[in-house]
Amino acid sequence: MNKYSLRSKNRRGRGNVLLAAFLLLCLCTGLLAGCRSAGAPGTGVSPEAGTEAGQPASDDTFRIVTSFYPLYIMVMNLTDGVDGVEIANMAEPQTGCLHDYQLRPGDLVRLEGADVFLANGGGMEDFLSDVLDTYPSLTILYALDGLEEEQLLPGEAHAHEGHAHAHEEENEGEEVNPHTWLNPELYKQELSYISSELGQMDPEHREQYDQNRIEYEEKIDALLTEYEDLNGIAPKKGCVLLHESFAYLADTFGFPVLETIDVEKDSGFSAREIRMLIDTVQEAGDGMILSDSQYSGRISNLLAGETGMDVHQLDSCVSGQYAKDAWLDSMRKNLEELRNAAN
């Protein structure tokens, strides 16, 4: 068992018999469709445009399925120009984080034809618990296995029935914050780990994976050099995070975290919930609010108006275009915003 495969709550309420029936229906649907779209090997074609996997690939094709957008962008860079490799992504970019993701029939069909499934781990893919039991021979690679446990920040169970919660409300002692792709150094470590693992699974292309890793790391290092002055700015303001993913950015660049409140939606709050949010932010102390740009900003602006704090919107890098430099572009915007906040 991989050390991060089940680090969050397991949701195994559905029976394997029902799952097997559902899977059979999915496979039959795929067969009746009579075709699958094959992405150009090593080109990182958008999954919607050409890597739909309805049937097992040919014997000479190495098929990689990623769970969601940040991992797909990473694999796009590692497999660039590598012949005989196809990549597909399960959750579309607009899904965002996977905490409430619901499996679709096409997801099960993709996994049926995969040589390796790349997941984040740390509880991010709880929706796959039952499915993984159904595929005992599926090779699963967890990005977090490329890191040491002490490098991970603490997280908490997500309260899916509500819209927001503060970190002190619930703590099972086993949760980790899985959003490590927002720490550039940890991101590079995961990149190295995945490159090495893919090279072992597909030794014919080991050198190409490694060369692509080196080239991508050079781009990441160049970005960090561009913003190296950010590390030297002190003292820095404390911050209230409206998404726990930003804890990795704050930690990396030295912004003290006053409070973390996961605001996972922009509407549907009761007056009592809004009052609780305002009180929590006010009690955190003087600082700034870091909000997720994937939301409209309604809640963060409301909190700013009530508390007098400045709001800075950051990109959690879970949505965007299927482009090799997507993570780099999003991170550059984040570092520019943090530089503005620090100054």
Secondary structure, 3 states (H helix, E strand, C coil): CCCCCCCCCCCCCCCHHHHHHHHHHHHHHHHHHCCCCCCCCCCCCCHHHHCCCCCCCCCCCEEEEECCHHHHHHHHHHCCCCCCEEEEECCCHHHCCCCCCCCCHHHHHHHHCCCEEEECCCCCCHHHHHHHHHCCCCCEEEHHHHCCHHHCCECCCCCCCCCEEEHHHCCCCCCECCCHHHCHHHHHHHHHHHHHHHHHHCHHHHHHHHHHHHHHHHHHHHHHHHCCHHHHCCCCCCEEECCCCHHHHHHHHCCCEEEEEEECCCCCCCHHHHHHHHHHHHHHCCCEEEEECCCCCHHHHHHHHHHCCEEEEECCCCCCCCCCCHHHHHHHHHHHHHHHHHC
